[in-house]
Amino acid sequence: WKDRGFAVPAAHAKRVYPGGGMLRATATVDGRAVGTWTAAGGEVELDLFARVDAAARRELRDDGQDVERFLQGA
């Protein structure tokens, strides 16, 4: 896709696609990128760049906890 604006807001494209063919781990809500995340040391850290309602924030937290359990081999 030449233009990914339907999924990643142009203002935050460099945070998702930093360059060199790299694609950061991206948090999405309803098909739209709302942030990126890392799992340094096995702990998920979410960096949101869009407003997210409380329900979506809980779901993202739950997803992060699933990733942490996976990384811990649990």
HTML snippet that shows the backbone in 3Dmol.js (N, CA, C, O; Angstrom):
<script src="https://3Dmol.org/build/3Dmol-min.js"></script>
<div id="view" style="width:600px;height:400px;position:relative"></div>
<script>
const pdb = `
ATOM      1  N   TRP A   1       0.832  -1.167   0.000  1.00  0.00           N
ATOM      2  CA  TRP A   1       0.000   0.000   0.000  1.00  0.00           C
ATOM      3  C   TRP A   1       0.877   1.229   0.000  1.00  0.00           C
ATOM      4  O   TRP A   1       1.787   1.375   0.816  1.00  0.00           O
ATOM      5  N   LYS A   2       0.588   2.082  -0.907  1.00  0.00           N
ATOM      6  CA  LYS A   2       1.352   3.316  -1.001  1.00  0.00           C
ATOM      7  C   LYS A   2       1.015   4.252   0.151  1.00  0.00           C
ATOM      8  O   LYS A   2       1.894   4.917   0.699  1.00  0.00           O
ATOM      9  N   ASP A   3      -0.258   4.301   0.514  1.00  0.00           N
ATOM     10  CA  ASP A   3      -0.711   5.186   1.584  1.00  0.00           C
ATOM     11  C   ASP A   3      -1.365   4.345   2.677  1.00  0.00           C
ATOM     12  O   ASP A   3      -2.347   3.646   2.426  1.00  0.00           O
ATOM     13  N   ARG A   4      -0.826   4.413   3.868  1.00  0.00           N
ATOM     14  CA  ARG A   4      -1.362   3.638   4.987  1.00  0.00           C
ATOM     15  C   ARG A   4      -2.191   4.509   5.926  1.00  0.00           C
ATOM     16  O   ARG A   4      -2.465   4.115   7.059  1.00  0.00           O
ATOM     17  N   GLY A   5      -2.587   5.681   5.463  1.00  0.00           N
ATOM     18  CA  GLY A   5      -3.338   6.626   6.275  1.00  0.00           C
ATOM     19  C   GLY A   5      -4.638   6.074   6.821  1.00  0.00           C
ATOM     20  O   GLY A   5      -5.137   6.565   7.834  1.00  0.00           O
ATOM     21  N   PHE A   6      -5.197   5.065   6.173  1.00  0.00           N
ATOM     22  CA  PHE A   6      -6.439   4.469   6.664  1.00  0.00           C
ATOM     23  C   PHE A   6      -6.218   3.751   7.993  1.00  0.00           C
ATOM     24  O   PHE A   6      -7.168   3.559   8.752  1.00  0.00           O
ATOM     25  N   ALA A   7      -4.983   3.353   8.286  1.00  0.00           N
ATOM     26  CA  ALA A   7      -4.701   2.613   9.506  1.00  0.00           C
ATOM     27  C   ALA A   7      -3.751   3.342  10.454  1.00  0.00           C
ATOM     28  O   ALA A   7      -3.816   3.155  11.669  1.00  0.00           O
ATOM     29  N   VAL A   8      -2.879   4.163   9.902  1.00  0.00           N
ATOM     30  CA  VAL A   8      -1.888   4.884  10.717  1.00  0.00           C
ATOM     31  C   VAL A   8      -2.005   6.373  10.419  1.00  0.00           C
ATOM     32  O   VAL A   8      -1.772   6.797   9.287  1.00  0.00           O
ATOM     33  N   PRO A   9      -2.365   7.175  11.427  1.00  0.00           N
ATOM     34  CA  PRO A   9      -2.462   8.621  11.195  1.00  0.00           C
ATOM     35  C   PRO A   9      -1.129   9.176  10.694  1.00  0.00           C
ATOM     36  O   PRO A   9      -0.073   8.846  11.234  1.00  0.00           O
ATOM     37  N   ALA A  10      -1.180  10.009   9.674  1.00  0.00           N
ATOM     38  CA  ALA A  10       0.037  10.556   9.065  1.00  0.00           C
ATOM     39  C   ALA A  10       0.942  11.224  10.094  1.00  0.00           C
ATOM     40  O   ALA A  10       2.165  11.137   9.990  1.00  0.00           O
ATOM     41  N   ALA A  11       0.358  11.884  11.077  1.00  0.00           N
ATOM     42  CA  ALA A  11       1.156  12.584  12.088  1.00  0.00           C
ATOM     43  C   ALA A  11       2.015  11.629  12.915  1.00  0.00           C
ATOM     44  O   ALA A  11       2.983  12.060  13.542  1.00  0.00           O
ATOM     45  N   HIS A  12       1.676  10.342  12.924  1.00  0.00           N
ATOM     46  CA  HIS A  12       2.403   9.370  13.739  1.00  0.00           C
ATOM     47  C   HIS A  12       3.054   8.269  12.909  1.00  0.00           C
ATOM     48  O   HIS A  12       3.537   7.279  13.459  1.00  0.00           O
ATOM     49  N   ALA A  13       3.068   8.432  11.617  1.00  0.00           N
ATOM     50  CA  ALA A  13       3.613   7.393  10.734  1.00  0.00           C
ATOM     51  C   ALA A  13       5.065   7.058  11.060  1.00  0.00           C
ATOM     52  O   ALA A  13       5.438   5.886  11.023  1.00  0.00           O
ATOM     53  N   LYS A  14       5.887   8.043  11.377  1.00  0.00           N
ATOM     54  CA  LYS A  14       7.307   7.775  11.671  1.00  0.00           C
ATOM     55  C   LYS A  14       7.472   6.978  12.970  1.00  0.00           C
ATOM     56  O   LYS A  14       8.482   6.297  13.149  1.00  0.00           O
ATOM     57  N   ARG A  15       6.507   7.055  13.862  1.00  0.00           N
ATOM     58  CA  ARG A  15       6.593   6.272  15.095  1.00  0.00           C
ATOM     59  C   ARG A  15       6.298   4.799  14.818  1.00  0.00           C
ATOM     60  O   ARG A  15       6.809   3.920  15.513  1.00  0.00           O
ATOM     61  N   VAL A  16       5.478   4.531  13.809  1.00  0.00           N
ATOM     62  CA  VAL A  16       5.148   3.155  13.437  1.00  0.00           C
ATOM     63  C   VAL A  16       6.146   2.627  12.413  1.00  0.00           C
ATOM     64  O   VAL A  16       6.569   1.473  12.489  1.00  0.00           O
ATOM     65  N   TYR A  17       6.516   3.463  11.468  1.00  0.00           N
ATOM     66  CA  TYR A  17       7.475   3.101  10.399  1.00  0.00           C
ATOM     67  C   TYR A  17       8.703   3.988  10.531  1.00  0.00           C
ATOM     68  O   TYR A  17       8.794   4.998   9.834  1.00  0.00           O
ATOM     69  N   PRO A  18       9.660   3.648  11.405  1.00  0.00           N
ATOM     70  CA  PRO A  18      10.804   4.531  11.644  1.00  0.00           C
ATOM     71  C   PRO A  18      11.789   4.631  10.479  1.00  0.00           C
ATOM     72  O   PRO A  18      12.655   5.506  10.483  1.00  0.00           O
ATOM     73  N   GLY A  19      11.674   3.764   9.498  1.00  0.00           N
ATOM     74  CA  GLY A  19      12.570   3.811   8.343  1.00  0.00           C
ATOM     75  C   GLY A  19      13.385   2.538   8.220  1.00  0.00           C
ATOM     76  O   GLY A  19      13.388   1.694   9.116  1.00  0.00           O
ATOM     77  N   GLY A  20      14.067   2.415   7.111  1.00  0.00           N
ATOM     78  CA  GLY A  20      14.921   1.259   6.883  1.00  0.00           C
ATOM     79  C   GLY A  20      14.170  -0.055   6.795  1.00  0.00           C
ATOM     80  O   GLY A  20      14.737  -1.119   7.043  1.00  0.00           O
ATOM     81  N   GLY A  21      12.882   0.018   6.439  1.00  0.00           N
ATOM     82  CA  GLY A  21      12.080  -1.189   6.328  1.00  0.00           C
ATOM     83  C   GLY A  21      11.574  -1.717   7.668  1.00  0.00           C
ATOM     84  O   GLY A  21      10.972  -2.789   7.737  1.00  0.00           O
ATOM     85  N   MET A  22      11.821  -0.961   8.719  1.00  0.00           N
ATOM     86  CA  MET A  22      11.403  -1.388  10.056  1.00  0.00           C
ATOM     87  C   MET A  22       9.934  -1.039  10.300  1.00  0.00           C
ATOM     88  O   MET A  22       9.423  -0.037   9.800  1.00  0.00           O
ATOM     89  N   LEU A  23       9.275  -1.886  11.076  1.00  0.00           N
ATOM     90  CA  LEU A  23       7.897  -1.673  11.491  1.00  0.00           C
ATOM     91  C   LEU A  23       7.850  -1.965  12.989  1.00  0.00           C
ATOM     92  O   LEU A  23       8.157  -3.077  13.418  1.00  0.00           O
ATOM     93  N   ARG A  24       7.465  -0.969  13.780  1.00  0.00           N
ATOM     94  CA  ARG A  24       7.395  -1.138  15.226  1.00  0.00           C
ATOM     95  C   ARG A  24       6.168  -1.961  15.593  1.00  0.00           C
ATOM     96  O   ARG A  24       5.184  -1.986  14.854  1.00  0.00           O
ATOM     97  N   ALA A  25       6.230  -2.631  16.736  1.00  0.00           N
ATOM     98  CA  ALA A  25       5.068  -3.330  17.270  1.00  0.00           C
ATOM     99  C   ALA A  25       4.011  -2.267  17.546  1.00  0.00           C
ATOM    100  O   ALA A  25       4.273  -1.280  18.233  1.00  0.00           O
ATOM    101  N   THR A  26       2.822  -2.477  17.004  1.00  0.00           N
ATOM    102  CA  THR A  26       1.799  -1.432  17.011  1.00  0.00           C
ATOM    103  C   THR A  26       0.545  -1.900  17.725  1.00  0.00           C
ATOM    104  O   THR A  26       0.062  -3.013  17.516  1.00  0.00           O
ATOM    105  N   ALA A  27       0.029  -1.016  18.578  1.00  0.00           N
ATOM    106  CA  ALA A  27      -1.248  -1.260  19.256  1.00  0.00           C
ATOM    107  C   ALA A  27      -2.349  -0.673  18.381  1.00  0.00           C
ATOM    108  O   ALA A  27      -2.253   0.466  17.925  1.00  0.00           O
ATOM    109  N   THR A  28      -3.384  -1.453  18.155  1.00  0.00           N
ATOM    110  CA  THR A  28      -4.489  -0.982  17.325  1.00  0.00           C
ATOM    111  C   THR A  28      -5.814  -1.119  18.064  1.00  0.00           C
ATOM    112  O   THR A  28      -6.001  -1.999  18.904  1.00  0.00           O
ATOM    113  N   VAL A  29      -6.721  -0.219  17.720  1.00  0.00           N
ATOM    114  CA  VAL A  29      -8.098  -0.267  18.217  1.00  0.00           C
ATOM    115  C   VAL A  29      -8.998  -0.040  17.020  1.00  0.00           C
ATOM    116  O   VAL A  29      -8.884   0.980  16.339  1.00  0.00           O
ATOM    117  N   ASP A  30      -9.885  -0.972  16.759  1.00  0.00           N
ATOM    118  CA  ASP A  30     -10.802  -0.887  15.619  1.00  0.00           C
ATOM    119  C   ASP A  30     -10.065  -0.655  14.299  1.00  0.00           C
ATOM    120  O   ASP A  30     -10.531   0.100  13.445  1.00  0.00           O
ATOM    121  N   GLY A  31      -8.912  -1.308  14.140  1.00  0.00           N
ATOM    122  CA  GLY A  31      -8.164  -1.241  12.892  1.00  0.00           C
ATOM    123  C   GLY A  31      -7.317   0.002  12.703  1.00  0.00           C
ATOM    124  O   GLY A  31      -6.719   0.178  11.641  1.00  0.00           O
ATOM    125  N   ARG A  32      -7.249   0.870  13.703  1.00  0.00           N
ATOM    126  CA  ARG A  32      -6.447   2.092  13.623  1.00  0.00           C
ATOM    127  C   ARG A  32      -5.313   2.017  14.631  1.00  0.00           C
ATOM    128  O   ARG A  32      -5.520   1.609  15.774  1.00  0.00           O
ATOM    129  N   ALA A  33      -4.116   2.409  14.212  1.00  0.00           N
ATOM    130  CA  ALA A  33      -2.975   2.450  15.121  1.00  0.00           C
ATOM    131  C   ALA A  33      -3.211   3.536  16.162  1.00  0.00           C
ATOM    132  O   ALA A  33      -3.562   4.669  15.834  1.00  0.00           O
ATOM    133  N   VAL A  34      -3.009   3.164  17.429  1.00  0.00           N
ATOM    134  CA  VAL A  34      -3.177   4.129  18.521  1.00  0.00           C
ATOM    135  C   VAL A  34      -1.908   4.265  19.352  1.00  0.00           C
ATOM    136  O   VAL A  34      -1.842   5.097  20.256  1.00  0.00           O
ATOM    137  N   GLY A  35      -0.904   3.453  19.050  1.00  0.00           N
ATOM    138  CA  GLY A  35       0.342   3.522  19.791  1.00  0.00           C
ATOM    139  C   GLY A  35       1.289   2.423  19.376  1.00  0.00           C
ATOM    140  O   GLY A  35       0.988   1.603  18.508  1.00  0.00           O
ATOM    141  N   THR A  36       2.434   2.425  20.015  1.00  0.00           N
ATOM    142  CA  THR A  36       3.421   1.372  19.795  1.00  0.00           C
ATOM    143  C   THR A  36       3.739   0.752  21.151  1.00  0.00           C
ATOM    144  O   THR A  36       3.413   1.309  22.200  1.00  0.00           O
ATOM    145  N   TRP A  37       4.376  -0.400  21.107  1.00  0.00           N
ATOM    146  CA  TRP A  37       4.747  -1.037  22.356  1.00  0.00           C
ATOM    147  C   TRP A  37       6.083  -1.737  22.213  1.00  0.00           C
ATOM    148  O   TRP A  37       6.512  -2.092  21.115  1.00  0.00           O
ATOM    149  N   THR A  38       6.727  -1.925  23.355  1.00  0.00           N
ATOM    150  CA  THR A  38       7.976  -2.673  23.433  1.00  0.00           C
ATOM    151  C   THR A  38       7.829  -3.689  24.553  1.00  0.00           C
ATOM    152  O   THR A  38       6.922  -3.594  25.380  1.00  0.00           O
ATOM    153  N   ALA A  39       8.720  -4.650  24.569  1.00  0.00           N
ATOM    154  CA  ALA A  39       8.697  -5.667  25.623  1.00  0.00           C
ATOM    155  C   ALA A  39      10.109  -5.894  26.144  1.00  0.00           C
ATOM    156  O   ALA A  39      10.553  -7.035  26.276  1.00  0.00           O
ATOM    157  N   ALA A  40      10.807  -4.815  26.437  1.00  0.00           N
ATOM    158  CA  ALA A  40      12.161  -4.914  26.970  1.00  0.00           C
ATOM    159  C   ALA A  40      12.132  -5.592  28.331  1.00  0.00           C
ATOM    160  O   ALA A  40      11.346  -5.223  29.204  1.00  0.00           O
ATOM    161  N   GLY A  41      12.985  -6.576  28.503  1.00  0.00           N
ATOM    162  CA  GLY A  41      13.053  -7.276  29.775  1.00  0.00           C
ATOM    163  C   GLY A  41      11.811  -8.098  30.087  1.00  0.00           C
ATOM    164  O   GLY A  41      11.595  -8.482  31.237  1.00  0.00           O
ATOM    165  N   GLY A  42      10.992  -8.374  29.073  1.00  0.00           N
ATOM    166  CA  GLY A  42       9.803  -9.185  29.271  1.00  0.00           C
ATOM    167  C   GLY A  42       8.603  -8.435  29.814  1.00  0.00           C
ATOM    168  O   GLY A  42       7.570  -9.039  30.103  1.00  0.00           O
ATOM    169  N   GLU A  43       8.730  -7.112  29.956  1.00  0.00           N
ATOM    170  CA  GLU A  43       7.623  -6.296  30.449  1.00  0.00           C
ATOM    171  C   GLU A  43       7.121  -5.385  29.331  1.00  0.00           C
ATOM    172  O   GLU A  43       7.890  -4.611  28.761  1.00  0.00           O
ATOM    173  N   VAL A  44       5.842  -5.480  29.024  1.00  0.00           N
ATOM    174  CA  VAL A  44       5.259  -4.686  27.935  1.00  0.00           C
ATOM    175  C   VAL A  44       5.073  -3.246  28.388  1.00  0.00           C
ATOM    176  O   VAL A  44       4.505  -2.975  29.446  1.00  0.00           O
ATOM    177  N   GLU A  45       5.567  -2.328  27.559  1.00  0.00           N
ATOM    178  CA  GLU A  45       5.387  -0.897  27.801  1.00  0.00           C
ATOM    179  C   GLU A  45       4.664  -0.313  26.597  1.00  0.00           C
ATOM    180  O   GLU A  45       5.146  -0.410  25.468  1.00  0.00           O
ATOM    181  N   LEU A  46       3.524   0.283  26.834  1.00  0.00           N
ATOM    182  CA  LEU A  46       2.681   0.849  25.791  1.00  0.00           C
ATOM    183  C   LEU A  46       2.911   2.346  25.704  1.00  0.00           C
ATOM    184  O   LEU A  46       2.906   3.039  26.722  1.00  0.00           O
ATOM    185  N   ASP A  47       3.113   2.848  24.490  1.00  0.00           N
ATOM    186  CA  ASP A  47       3.304   4.277  24.243  1.00  0.00           C
ATOM    187  C   ASP A  47       2.175   4.731  23.317  1.00  0.00           C
ATOM    188  O   ASP A  47       2.287   4.627  22.095  1.00  0.00           O
ATOM    189  N   LEU A  48       1.101   5.230  23.900  1.00  0.00           N
ATOM    190  CA  LEU A  48      -0.060   5.664  23.116  1.00  0.00           C
ATOM    191  C   LEU A  48       0.168   7.037  22.511  1.00  0.00           C
ATOM    192  O   LEU A  48       0.736   7.918  23.155  1.00  0.00           O
ATOM    193  N   PHE A  49      -0.275   7.221  21.272  1.00  0.00           N
ATOM    194  CA  PHE A  49      -0.246   8.542  20.649  1.00  0.00           C
ATOM    195  C   PHE A  49      -1.634   9.018  20.253  1.00  0.00           C
ATOM    196  O   PHE A  49      -1.780  10.061  19.615  1.00  0.00           O
ATOM    197  N   ALA A  50      -2.646   8.260  20.627  1.00  0.00           N
ATOM    198  CA  ALA A  50      -4.035   8.632  20.338  1.00  0.00           C
ATOM    199  C   ALA A  50      -4.865   8.425  21.604  1.00  0.00           C
ATOM    200  O   ALA A  50      -4.503   7.646  22.486  1.00  0.00           O
ATOM    201  N   ARG A  51      -5.967   9.128  21.667  1.00  0.00           N
ATOM    202  CA  ARG A  51      -6.892   8.954  22.792  1.00  0.00           C
ATOM    203  C   ARG A  51      -7.564   7.593  22.663  1.00  0.00           C
ATOM    204  O   ARG A  51      -7.975   7.179  21.579  1.00  0.00           O
ATOM    205  N   VAL A  52      -7.664   6.910  23.804  1.00  0.00           N
ATOM    206  CA  VAL A  52      -8.257   5.581  23.838  1.00  0.00           C
ATOM    207  C   VAL A  52      -9.235   5.554  25.010  1.00  0.00           C
ATOM    208  O   VAL A  52      -8.900   5.969  26.120  1.00  0.00           O
ATOM    209  N   ASP A  53     -10.447   5.061  24.754  1.00  0.00           N
ATOM    210  CA  ASP A  53     -11.420   5.013  25.847  1.00  0.00           C
ATOM    211  C   ASP A  53     -11.030   3.940  26.869  1.00  0.00           C
ATOM    212  O   ASP A  53     -10.158   3.109  26.615  1.00  0.00           O
ATOM    213  N   ALA A  54     -11.689   3.977  28.016  1.00  0.00           N
ATOM    214  CA  ALA A  54     -11.332   3.095  29.130  1.00  0.00           C
ATOM    215  C   ALA A  54     -11.426   1.618  28.756  1.00  0.00           C
ATOM    216  O   ALA A  54     -10.565   0.827  29.143  1.00  0.00           O
ATOM    217  N   ALA A  55     -12.456   1.242  28.012  1.00  0.00           N
ATOM    218  CA  ALA A  55     -12.615  -0.170  27.628  1.00  0.00           C
ATOM    219  C   ALA A  55     -11.456  -0.633  26.742  1.00  0.00           C
ATOM    220  O   ALA A  55     -10.909  -1.717  26.946  1.00  0.00           O
ATOM    221  N   ALA A  56     -11.088   0.184  25.767  1.00  0.00           N
ATOM    222  CA  ALA A  56      -9.976  -0.177  24.882  1.00  0.00           C
ATOM    223  C   ALA A  56      -8.669  -0.209  25.655  1.00  0.00           C
ATOM    224  O   ALA A  56      -7.823  -1.067  25.403  1.00  0.00           O
ATOM    225  N   ARG A  57      -8.492   0.712  26.592  1.00  0.00           N
ATOM    226  CA  ARG A  57      -7.275   0.735  27.410  1.00  0.00           C
ATOM    227  C   ARG A  57      -7.165  -0.560  28.224  1.00  0.00           C
ATOM    228  O   ARG A  57      -6.077  -1.122  28.343  1.00  0.00           O
ATOM    229  N   ARG A  58      -8.282  -1.033  28.783  1.00  0.00           N
ATOM    230  CA  ARG A  58      -8.276  -2.308  29.527  1.00  0.00           C
ATOM    231  C   ARG A  58      -7.905  -3.468  28.602  1.00  0.00           C
ATOM    232  O   ARG A  58      -7.123  -4.342  28.977  1.00  0.00           O
ATOM    233  N   GLU A  59      -8.468  -3.469  27.395  1.00  0.00           N
ATOM    234  CA  GLU A  59      -8.167  -4.546  26.448  1.00  0.00           C
ATOM    235  C   GLU A  59      -6.693  -4.532  26.045  1.00  0.00           C
ATOM    236  O   GLU A  59      -6.068  -5.587  25.935  1.00  0.00           O
ATOM    237  N   LEU A  60      -6.146  -3.353  25.827  1.00  0.00           N
ATOM    238  CA  LEU A  60      -4.725  -3.261  25.490  1.00  0.00           C
ATOM    239  C   LEU A  60      -3.866  -3.738  26.655  1.00  0.00           C
ATOM    240  O   LEU A  60      -2.865  -4.424  26.446  1.00  0.00           O
ATOM    241  N   ARG A  61      -4.249  -3.381  27.876  1.00  0.00           N
ATOM    242  CA  ARG A  61      -3.518  -3.844  29.057  1.00  0.00           C
ATOM    243  C   ARG A  61      -3.575  -5.364  29.142  1.00  0.00           C
ATOM    244  O   ARG A  61      -2.560  -6.014  29.395  1.00  0.00           O
ATOM    245  N   ASP A  62      -4.767  -5.933  28.930  1.00  0.00           N
ATOM    246  CA  ASP A  62      -4.922  -7.391  28.976  1.00  0.00           C
ATOM    247  C   ASP A  62      -4.074  -8.072  27.907  1.00  0.00           C
ATOM    248  O   ASP A  62      -3.454  -9.104  28.167  1.00  0.00           O
ATOM    249  N   ASP A  63      -4.047  -7.499  26.711  1.00  0.00           N
ATOM    250  CA  ASP A  63      -3.213  -8.047  25.636  1.00  0.00           C
ATOM    251  C   ASP A  63      -1.739  -8.008  26.034  1.00  0.00           C
ATOM    252  O   ASP A  63      -0.999  -8.965  25.808  1.00  0.00           O
ATOM    253  N   GLY A  64      -1.324  -6.892  26.628  1.00  0.00           N
ATOM    254  CA  GLY A  64       0.063  -6.768  27.085  1.00  0.00           C
ATOM    255  C   GLY A  64       0.410  -7.823  28.118  1.00  0.00           C
ATOM    256  O   GLY A  64       1.506  -8.382  28.098  1.00  0.00           O
ATOM    257  N   GLN A  65      -0.521  -8.096  29.021  1.00  0.00           N
ATOM    258  CA  GLN A  65      -0.288  -9.135  30.028  1.00  0.00           C
ATOM    259  C   GLN A  65      -0.177 -10.518  29.378  1.00  0.00           C
ATOM    260  O   GLN A  65       0.600 -11.357  29.832  1.00  0.00           O
ATOM    261  N   ASP A  66      -0.949 -10.752  28.322  1.00  0.00           N
ATOM    262  CA  ASP A  66      -0.837 -12.022  27.583  1.00  0.00           C
ATOM    263  C   ASP A  66       0.558 -12.152  26.965  1.00  0.00           C
ATOM    264  O   ASP A  66       1.169 -13.220  27.020  1.00  0.00           O
ATOM    265  N   VAL A  67       1.049 -11.076  26.385  1.00  0.00           N
ATOM    266  CA  VAL A  67       2.394 -11.098  25.783  1.00  0.00           C
ATOM    267  C   VAL A  67       3.440 -11.372  26.859  1.00  0.00           C
ATOM    268  O   VAL A  67       4.355 -12.168  26.649  1.00  0.00           O
ATOM    269  N   GLU A  68       3.309 -10.720  27.999  1.00  0.00           N
ATOM    270  CA  GLU A  68       4.264 -10.953  29.095  1.00  0.00           C
ATOM    271  C   GLU A  68       4.256 -12.402  29.544  1.00  0.00           C
ATOM    272  O   GLU A  68       5.317 -12.987  29.758  1.00  0.00           O
ATOM    273  N   ARG A  69       3.073 -12.992  29.691  1.00  0.00           N
ATOM    274  CA  ARG A  69       2.989 -14.411  30.073  1.00  0.00           C
ATOM    275  C   ARG A  69       3.656 -15.289  29.023  1.00  0.00           C
ATOM    276  O   ARG A  69       4.365 -16.237  29.360  1.00  0.00           O
ATOM    277  N   PHE A  70       3.431 -14.976  27.753  1.00  0.00           N
ATOM    278  CA  PHE A  70       4.059 -15.747  26.668  1.00  0.00           C
ATOM    279  C   PHE A  70       5.584 -15.655  26.775  1.00  0.00           C
ATOM    280  O   PHE A  70       6.278 -16.666  26.676  1.00  0.00           O
ATOM    281  N   LEU A  71       6.095 -14.450  26.975  1.00  0.00           N
ATOM    282  CA  LEU A  71       7.548 -14.256  27.048  1.00  0.00           C
ATOM    283  C   LEU A  71       8.154 -14.959  28.253  1.00  0.00           C
ATOM    284  O   LEU A  71       9.320 -15.354  28.227  1.00  0.00           O
ATOM    285  N   GLN A  72       7.367 -15.115  29.301  1.00  0.00           N
ATOM    286  CA  GLN A  72       7.837 -15.799  30.508  1.00  0.00           C
ATOM    287  C   GLN A  72       7.688 -17.302  30.400  1.00  0.00           C
ATOM    288  O   GLN A  72       8.140 -18.040  31.276  1.00  0.00           O
ATOM    289  N   GLY A  73       7.050 -17.765  29.317  1.00  0.00           N
ATOM    290  CA  GLY A  73       6.871 -19.194  29.123  1.00  0.00           C
ATOM    291  C   GLY A  73       5.753 -19.782  29.965  1.00  0.00           C
ATOM    292  O   GLY A  73       5.691 -20.992  30.183  1.00  0.00           O
ATOM    293  N   ALA A  74       4.875 -18.916  30.431  1.00  0.00           N
ATOM    294  CA  ALA A  74       3.769 -19.402  31.290  1.00  0.00           C
ATOM    295  C   ALA A  74       2.574 -19.813  30.460  1.00  0.00           C
ATOM    296  O   ALA A  74       1.560 -20.244  31.009  1.00  0.00           O
TER     297      ALA A  74
END
`;
const viewer = $3Dmol.createViewer("view");
viewer.addModel(pdb, "pdb");
viewer.setStyle({}, {cartoon: {color: "spectrum"}});
viewer.zoomTo();
viewer.render();
</script>
